[in-house]
Amino acid sequence: MLGWALTFLIVALIAAALGFGGVAGTAAMIAKVLFVVFLIALVVSLVMHFARRA
C-alpha cells in the first residue's frame, strides 16, 4: 500500500511539473489518503503484535 502512495506521489509531482493542475491535485490527494491508511494499518498491526506477545 505504501508503494501505491509513492506511485501516486510521483504521478502528482510529474503532472504538476508538466502543468496538469487537476491531475496533480487528484493524484496528490490519493497519495495522502493512501499514506494515512498505511499509517493506520501500521499502528493497528503493531498494537496487535504487542498484544499477542503479552
C-alpha positions as CSV (number, residue, x, y, z in Angstrom):
1,M,0.0,0.0,0.0
2,L,2.9,2.3,0.7
3,G,4.0,1.6,-2.9
4,W,0.7,2.9,-4.3
5,A,1.0,6.0,-2.2
6,L,4.5,6.6,-3.5
7,T,3.4,5.9,-7.1
8,F,0.6,8.5,-6.8
9,L,3.0,11.0,-5.3
10,I,5.4,10.6,-8.2
11,V,2.5,10.9,-10.7
12,A,1.4,14.1,-8.9
13,L,4.9,15.6,-9.0
14,I,5.3,14.8,-12.7
15,A,1.8,16.2,-13.5
16,A,2.5,19.3,-11.5
17,A,5.8,19.9,-13.4
18,L,4.0,19.5,-16.7
19,G,1.2,21.9,-15.7
20,F,-1.7,19.5,-15.3
21,G,-3.2,21.0,-12.2
22,G,-6.3,18.9,-11.9
23,V,-4.4,15.6,-12.4
24,A,-1.7,16.7,-10.0
25,G,-4.2,17.7,-7.3
26,T,-6.2,14.5,-7.6
27,A,-3.0,12.3,-7.6
28,A,-1.7,14.1,-4.5
29,M,-4.9,13.7,-2.7
30,I,-5.0,10.0,-3.4
31,A,-1.4,9.7,-2.3
32,K,-2.2,11.4,1.0
33,V,-5.2,9.2,1.7
34,L,-3.2,6.0,0.9
35,F,-0.4,7.2,3.2
36,V,-2.7,7.8,6.1
37,V,-4.4,4.4,5.5
38,F,-0.9,2.8,5.5
39,L,0.0,4.5,8.8
40,I,-3.3,3.4,10.4
41,A,-2.7,-0.1,9.3
42,L,0.9,0.0,10.6
43,V,-0.3,1.2,14.1
44,V,-3.0,-1.4,14.2
45,S,-0.5,-4.1,13.2
46,L,2.0,-3.0,15.9
47,V,-0.7,-2.9,18.6
48,M,-1.9,-6.4,17.6
49,H,1.6,-7.7,17.6
50,F,2.4,-6.4,21.0
51,A,-1.0,-7.5,22.4
52,R,-0.4,-11.1,21.3
53,R,3.1,-11.2,22.9
54,A,1.8,-10.1,26.3
